[in-house]
Amino acid sequence: MIESNVEMTDKIGYLLFKKGIIDSATLEKALAAKANDKSKIKRNLAQILVHDFQYDHDVIFREVAILYAFRELDTRPEDIPPQRLEIIKQMVNNASEPLKALMAKHAVLPFMYDERIKDKLILAAIDPTDRNIPKIAFGLNAKKYEVIFIKKKDYEKIIQTILPPENVYLKMMQEEGVEYHVEEDDSSVDEEELDAEINRSALINLVEGALVEGVRRGASDIHFLPKAGMKTEIIFRIDGNLQLWHVQENTLPEAVAAVVKDRAKGMDRFERELAQDGFIQREIDGNVIRFRVSVLPMVGTELKNKFESIVIRILDDRKVIKDLNALGLTGYTMDVFVKAINQPQGMVILTGPTGSGKSTTLVAALYQVIDPTVNVLTVEDPVEYVIQGARQLKIGHKMNFEQAIRSILRHDPDIVLVGEMRDKETAEVAIKLANTGHLTFSTLHTNDAPSAVARLYKMGIEPFLIAYAINLIVAQRLIRKLCSNCKKRVVNFDEGLMNAAGLNIAEWRNYTIYSARGCDKCNGTGYKGRIAIHEALYFTKDIRQIIVRSGAEVDEESIRIQAKKDGMLNLRESGLEKVKLGLTSIEEVLAGTSEE
């Protein structure tokens, strides 16, 4: 009986009920809310279900679009050509302020003019039934218009691209227009004078604005670098390179440093002679972002200055990769990596310099093996990413890294992540874990995979333990990806460059190769984002025998030769494979790798 009654009173409700999206109880409550709606413009049932009953907007309004025959935007935001986005941006910017506000409030975008009917404007709306759409079309001087349905999440992505969110802290700074000037004197740092500067909100806005802007620009680190002449440079590390963002002038560098330390937990603002580590947490654009703060005293050009260098690492959990395919692992490397992490025991070691993405790769590997049937423990100092399903031990002054490592065997682990093998003691515990039935992950600072074996040997680990505890050693580097918007195809190869690298030009003409150009999207660098390259040393029987037979030293060259026979690519070869895939340039690979 309810079906016929609902069909007569509300087509949307009937459709959603018939498709099982809402149940009869919810439908009755929503219909009652609609009947009792006292708002000036009566809302339809879909709007009530989304706003009052918290149903997913895109699920409900997609059905509304189908019911009323609205076309749906079938292009992903990232696939919309830059020229189209620029046109949308111009149409929005050219609108009057009241019209902009109306479009923003009701989530409507002037998407494009119909290619067949030139004066027909296509409006994309998250609610194609919104009664304000005719007003918006009239305001945009559209003689004819069509409304299409766009998912709310897609609308938000487009808006973020064409109208990036405003940095309110920087805006407040500009509005206040505060300039600092402090009289020069030869005395030591005057704490009262510093307080006067710190209490001016513009300096606080500068630090908070830098945190927000660093996250939005995808920076991995923010540097505060004091300079003589009352200057502080604020520098972002983006795609591995340092880029100057802002120079704060006429302000004591000590005041800038004091504000950073005030914003962080675990730091003493008045201590300027010791290294300090702190922590900041902020909600930015609806996401909780963590910042790790490192402060080091440094030498200045003037004796009266107490300069400190500050580096803030941005820990954004949205950057955690859970899919191995997204790491850039290919061919032999992917095969042996999957094989190694699916062993019931043994060790997987990632090597490479600081900032080479070792932690990112290890976390991705952990996510492949985490499930409720295993106890996963991690010992990291510091913890970079929160890993769902793992117990991450808290390192502090009451339990340090070494104490946690020693205690871990008594905590019934199945899988263990040891953040770094720092010394013989740490390495011995990690190797012991791998030898006693545990799958163990760790990192080591070496240049390539074979030299990691020699490093463990020199630490004092017995050769037979190294040979039979380790499944895989992977050396990793990060190289910049070409900007997909402006990369250009290579037609004429640089003979000098190719000959120096030992590359055969005739052979490389068989591949579609690209080089960097530069555009607004990549800040003129020609590169946007980074990708990992790998050298994977899988421990076959032959590799194990070479290690066990080691005398006074491990024969790295024999290991390297055997690994190449097994299928290992070195870092440069791995990078050149990425060049062949059109992901990076020959110049970038040669700059980031050595011949062997």
BAGUNU-883090 format. One line per 10 residues: number of its first residue (from 1); their letters; for each residue y negated, z, x negated of C-alpha. Coordinates in steps of 0.05 Angstrom, whole numbers. Last residue first. Example, Ala and Ser with C-alpha at 12.3 -4.5 7.8 and 13.67 -1.06 7.14 Angstrom:
2
2 = sa = 21:143:-273; 90:156:-246
END
This chain:
596
596 = eestgalvee = -36:-218:-1544; -93:-269:-1539; -142:-216:-1515; -166:-205:-1444; -230:-195:-1404; -275:-248:-1434; -219:-301:-1434; -203:-285:-1361; -277:-289:-1340; -288:-355:-1377
586 = istlglkvke = -226:-387:-1346; -254:-371:-1277; -227:-330:-1219; -190:-337:-1153; -175:-412:-1153; -99:-402:-1155; -97:-435:-1224; -148:-384:-1248; -104:-327:-1221; -46:-355:-1264
576 = lgserlnlmg = -95:-354:-1322; -104:-279:-1312; -29:-267:-1315; -25:-308:-1379; -82:-267:-1409; -50:-201:-1388; 19:-219:-1417; 71:-251:-1373; 140:-220:-1370; 200:-264:-1353
566 = dkkaqirise = 260:-232:-1387; 249:-275:-1449; 177:-249:-1451; 205:-178:-1447; 251:-192:-1507; 193:-217:-1549; 148:-158:-1530; 202:-107:-1544; 216:-139:-1611; 141:-137:-1627
556 = edveagsrvi = 135:-64:-1607; 188:-42:-1657; 185:34:-1645; 173:72:-1710; 214:115:-1758; 278:86:-1730; 284:55:-1661; 355:37:-1639; 346:71:-1572; 283:29:-1559
546 = iqridktfyl = 316:-38:-1574; 377:-18:-1532; 332:-1:-1471; 298:-69:-1476; 365:-105:-1477; 392:-65:-1417; 329:-83:-1377; 268:-37:-1373; 216:-79:-1337; 152:-91:-1376
536 = aehiairgky = 100:-118:-1327; 33:-145:-1352; -16:-146:-1295; -82:-177:-1270; -122:-141:-1217; -176:-172:-1173; -250:-157:-1168; -305:-169:-1117; -360:-221:-1116; -374:-267:-1175
526 = gtgnckdcgr = -424:-324:-1184; -475:-274:-1212; -535:-297:-1170; -536:-234:-1128; -466:-252:-1100; -488:-269:-1029; -555:-297:-1053; -521:-351:-1096; -489:-360:-1164; -449:-416:-1198
516 = asyitynrwe = -383:-390:-1226; -326:-437:-1244; -268:-468:-1206; -203:-501:-1225; -160:-547:-1182; -99:-558:-1227; -70:-621:-1259; -132:-626:-1305; -106:-563:-1338; -49:-601:-1372
506 = ainlgaanml = -96:-653:-1403; -143:-597:-1426; -88:-561:-1464; -108:-488:-1473; -108:-455:-1542; -165:-407:-1524; -210:-435:-1578; -189:-505:-1557; -208:-492:-1484; -276:-461:-1502
496 = gedfnvvrkk = -295:-516:-1550; -272:-571:-1502; -313:-544:-1443; -277:-578:-1385; -313:-631:-1343; -296:-630:-1269; -294:-556:-1254; -300:-543:-1179; -358:-499:-1158; -357:-427:-1132
486 = cnsclkrilr = -415:-415:-1083; -390:-380:-1020; -321:-358:-1046; -355:-317:-1101; -307:-319:-1159; -266:-256:-1169; -283:-209:-1226; -228:-183:-1272; -192:-116:-1268; -140:-98:-1320
476 = qavilniaya = -69:-71:-1315; -10:-55:-1360; 54:-41:-1321; 111:0:-1349; 177:-1:-1310; 241:38:-1299; 231:94:-1349; 279:152:-1359; 333:115:-1397; 295:86:-1456
466 = ilfpeigmky = 242:140:-1462; 295:195:-1462; 337:156:-1513; 276:148:-1558; 260:224:-1559; 189:241:-1538; 146:265:-1596; 77:240:-1576; 88:183:-1626; 147:159:-1583
456 = lravaspadn = 105:163:-1520; 51:120:-1554; 103:70:-1580; 130:59:-1510; 59:51:-1483; 47:-2:-1538; 97:-47:-1502; 56:-46:-1437; -13:-62:-1463; -78:-29:-1485
446 = thltsftlhg = -57:44:-1477; -83:102:-1435; -24:128:-1395; -11:135:-1321; 43:167:-1278; 94:156:-1223; 161:193:-1218; 222:180:-1174; 263:243:-1182; 337:250:-1201
436 = tnalkiavea = 334:294:-1262; 314:242:-1314; 249:223:-1280; 229:296:-1273; 246:308:-1347; 203:248:-1366; 144:277:-1327; 155:347:-1358; 159:317:-1428; 97:274:-1417
426 = tekdrmegvl = 56:335:-1395; 78:376:-1455; 69:318:-1505; -3:305:-1483; -46:273:-1429; 6:241:-1385; -40:225:-1327; -41:234:-1251; 31:259:-1247; 56:230:-1181
416 = vidpdhrlis = 123:260:-1159; 177:236:-1110; 235:279:-1086; 204:347:-1099; 236:415:-1086; 177:460:-1106; 208:492:-1167; 201:428:-1208; 126:428:-1194; 111:493:-1229
406 = riaqefnmkh = 105:466:-1300; 60:408:-1277; 16:455:-1236; 7:502:-1296; -12:443:-1341; -64:416:-1292; -98:483:-1281; -85:536:-1229; -137:591:-1220; -195:551:-1249
396 = giklqragqi = -178:492:-1203; -126:439:-1188; -105:433:-1116; -36:401:-1108; -33:338:-1065; 24:343:-1016; 37:271:-994; 42:241:-924; -29:213:-921; -57:205:-991
386 = vyevpdevtl = -129:230:-998; -160:191:-1056; -191:212:-1122; -160:279:-1137; -189:303:-1204; -145:323:-1237; -82:298:-1204; -15:331:-1191; 19:296:-1132; 79:318:-1092
376 = vnvtpdivqy = 121:274:-1044; 176:309:-1006; 221:257:-974; 248:247:-903; 179:240:-870; 165:174:-907; 127:156:-970; 159:99:-1012; 112:40:-1000; 51:86:-995
366 = laavlttskg = 66:112:-1064; 60:41:-1093; -9:32:-1061; -30:100:-1090; -5:78:-1159; -43:12:-1156; -108:46:-1136; -99:99:-1189; -90:46:-1244; -152:7:-1222
356 = sgtpgtlivm = -178:-11:-1292; -234:41:-1289; -212:80:-1349; -170:36:-1396; -100:11:-1380; -29:35:-1368; 12:46:-1305; 79:81:-1313; 138:78:-1264; 192:129:-1279
346 = gqpqniakvf = 264:139:-1258; 299:159:-1194; 323:132:-1127; 301:62:-1148; 256:28:-1096; 194:34:-1140; 227:-6:-1196; 253:-64:-1154; 186:-73:-1119; 150:-75:-1186
336 = vdmtygtlgl = 204:-121:-1216; 195:-173:-1161; 118:-167:-1158; 111:-177:-1233; 160:-236:-1234; 120:-275:-1183; 54:-243:-1159; 19:-176:-1156; -54:-186:-1134; -61:-116:-1106
326 = anldkivkrd = -67:-141:-1033; 7:-159:-1031; 25:-87:-1046; -6:-65:-980; -33:6:-977; -99:-6:-1012; -148:52:-1010; -219:23:-1006; -233:55:-939; -220:122:-974
316 = dlirivisef = -288:115:-1009; -293:157:-1072; -360:140:-1104; -364:164:-1176; -432:196:-1192; -455:192:-1265; -511:237:-1290; -542:237:-1360; -582:299:-1376; -648:305:-1413
306 = knkletgvmp = -679:372:-1431; -747:346:-1454; -791:387:-1501; -761:355:-1563; -782:285:-1544; -738:224:-1556; -682:253:-1514; -612:273:-1534; -562:281:-1478; -532:336:-1435
296 = lvsvrfrivn = -474:312:-1391; -469:315:-1315; -410:287:-1275; -411:283:-1199; -352:262:-1156; -375:233:-1090; -336:235:-1024; -349:189:-965; -335:207:-892; -345:145:-850
286 = gdierqifgd = -391:135:-789; -442:93:-826; -446:146:-881; -418:217:-871; -430:254:-936; -390:295:-987; -415:316:-1055; -375:346:-1113; -390:375:-1181; -373:372:-1255
276 = qalerefrdm = -417:402:-1310; -424:390:-1385; -467:443:-1417; -539:448:-1444; -580:439:-1380; -558:498:-1338; -614:515:-1287; -585:472:-1231; -517:504:-1236; -464:459:-1204
266 = gkardkvvaa = -404:474:-1160; -427:435:-1098; -475:377:-1105; -542:366:-1071; -576:417:-1117; -546:383:-1178; -576:316:-1156; -643:349:-1142; -643:383:-1211; -628:316:-1245
256 = vaepltneqv = -688:283:-1211; -732:342:-1231; -707:341:-1303; -725:266:-1306; -798:289:-1295; -830:240:-1246; -884:188:-1261; -833:132:-1251; -768:126:-1213; -736:60:-1234
246 = hwlqlngdir = -689:29:-1182; -626:-13:-1176; -608:-33:-1247; -540:-67:-1247; -480:-43:-1288; -419:-89:-1286; -348:-74:-1262; -354:-107:-1194; -417:-65:-1180; -436:-7:-1224
236 = fiietkmgak = -503:17:-1196; -562:40:-1239; -617:90:-1225; -667:92:-1283; -708:155:-1291; -778:154:-1320; -826:207:-1345; -848:169:-1408; -780:176:-1442; -719:156:-1402
226 = plfhidsagr = -668:193:-1360; -607:154:-1334; -581:169:-1264; -517:127:-1258; -483:110:-1191; -410:89:-1193; -360:45:-1155; -414:4:-1120; -396:-30:-1054; -468:-45:-1035
216 = rvgevlagev = -465:0:-974; -436:58:-1013; -488:54:-1068; -544:46:-1016; -524:111:-981; -518:151:-1046; -583:122:-1073; -619:139:-1008; -595:212:-1014; -624:215:-1085
206 = lnilasrnie = -689:181:-1066; -696:221:-1001; -692:285:-1042; -747:259:-1087; -789:239:-1026; -780:309:-996; -829:343:-1042; -796:409:-1056; -766:381:-1120; -834:367:-1150
196 = adleeedvss = -862:436:-1137; -797:468:-1159; -800:430:-1225; -870:457:-1238; -845:527:-1223; -787:517:-1272; -832:494:-1328; -788:458:-1379; -810:476:-1449; -882:473:-1472
186 = ddeevhyevg = -915:414:-1504; -958:392:-1447; -966:329:-1406; -995:336:-1336; -947:317:-1281; -957:257:-1236; -913:242:-1177; -927:187:-1128; -911:198:-1055; -913:136:-1010
176 = eeqmmklyvn = -893:178:-950; -874:116:-911; -837:86:-971; -797:149:-982; -780:154:-908; -755:82:-910; -713:99:-971; -680:157:-934; -670:116:-870; -630:62:-905
166 = epplitqiik = -630:10:-850; -564:-19:-828; -553:-92:-849; -578:-143:-798; -542:-209:-808; -477:-181:-837; -476:-114:-801; -491:-150:-735; -434:-198:-747; -385:-141:-760
156 = eydkkkifiv = -410:-103:-699; -399:-164:-654; -328:-172:-681; -312:-98:-666; -341:-106:-596; -298:-167:-581; -340:-228:-561; -338:-258:-491; -377:-322:-479; -439:-332:-436
146 = eykkanlgfa = -467:-402:-424; -540:-421:-422; -588:-472:-395; -664:-474:-401; -660:-420:-455; -730:-392:-471; -700:-334:-510; -733:-285:-461; -700:-323:-403; -631:-317:-436
136 = ikpinrdtpd = -643:-242:-447; -665:-231:-375; -603:-271:-351; -559:-225:-394; -585:-160:-365; -533:-159:-309; -476:-148:-358; -414:-186:-334; -402:-218:-403; -393:-148:-433
126 = iaalilkdki = -386:-154:-509; -434:-213:-503; -440:-279:-541; -495:-324:-514; -488:-399:-519; -554:-436:-510; -555:-504:-475; -612:-548:-498; -568:-593:-541; -511:-605:-491
116 = redymfplva = -452:-629:-532; -461:-585:-594; -478:-525:-550; -532:-483:-583; -508:-423:-622; -493:-348:-619; -554:-316:-586; -524:-246:-590; -515:-193:-535; -497:-120:-548
106 = hkamlaklpe = -532:-90:-487; -577:-42:-526; -585:-90:-585; -604:-149:-541; -654:-107:-502; -684:-78:-566; -692:-148:-595; -725:-170:-529; -775:-112:-533; -790:-130:-606
96 = sannvmqkii = -802:-203:-591; -749:-253:-614; -758:-291:-679; -714:-242:-718; -656:-252:-669; -661:-329:-671; -668:-327:-748; -607:-282:-756; -565:-328:-711; -587:-388:-753
86 = elrqppidep = -569:-352:-818; -501:-334:-789; -489:-408:-773; -508:-429:-844; -462:-375:-873; -402:-407:-837; -365:-360:-789; -296:-345:-820; -312:-272:-836; -332:-260:-763
76 = rtdlerfayl = -263:-285:-739; -269:-346:-693; -238:-346:-624; -300:-326:-585; -273:-317:-515; -290:-365:-457; -309:-331:-392; -261:-349:-335; -279:-289:-290; -210:-257:-293
66 = iaverfivdh = -199:-276:-367; -266:-246:-387; -250:-183:-347; -183:-178:-383; -218:-183:-450; -266:-131:-424; -213:-77:-416; -176:-87:-482; -241:-96:-522; -273:-33:-495
56 = dyqfdhvliq = -213:13:-507; -211:63:-449; -255:125:-456; -252:145:-382; -327:150:-368; -356:94:-412; -297:46:-416; -267:56:-347; -336:58:-315; -357:-7:-348
46 = alnrkikskd = -292:-41:-325; -302:-14:-254; -370:-46:-245; -434:-6:-255; -489:-3:-201; -558:-12:-231; -600:49:-212; -544:97:-229; -518:141:-172; -444:121:-179
36 = nakaalakel = -405:157:-124; -366:96:-102; -354:76:-175; -331:146:-193; -282:144:-134; -256:77:-157; -247:105:-227; -209:166:-200; -164:121:-157; -151:74:-216
26 = tasdiigkkf = -135:132:-262; -83:158:-213; -54:88:-202; -42:74:-276; -86:32:-322; -66:-24:-370; -2:-37:-330; -19:-110:-319; -21:-100:-243; -68:-40:-250
16 = llygikdtme = -116:-79:-295; -117:-138:-246; -126:-94:-185; -182:-54:-217; -220:-118:-237; -211:-148:-167; -240:-87:-132; -241:-70:-57; -192:-119:-25; -144:-120:-84
6 = vnseim = -147:-44:-85; -125:-37:-13; -70:-89:-21; -42:-56:-83; -48:16:-57; 0:0:0
END
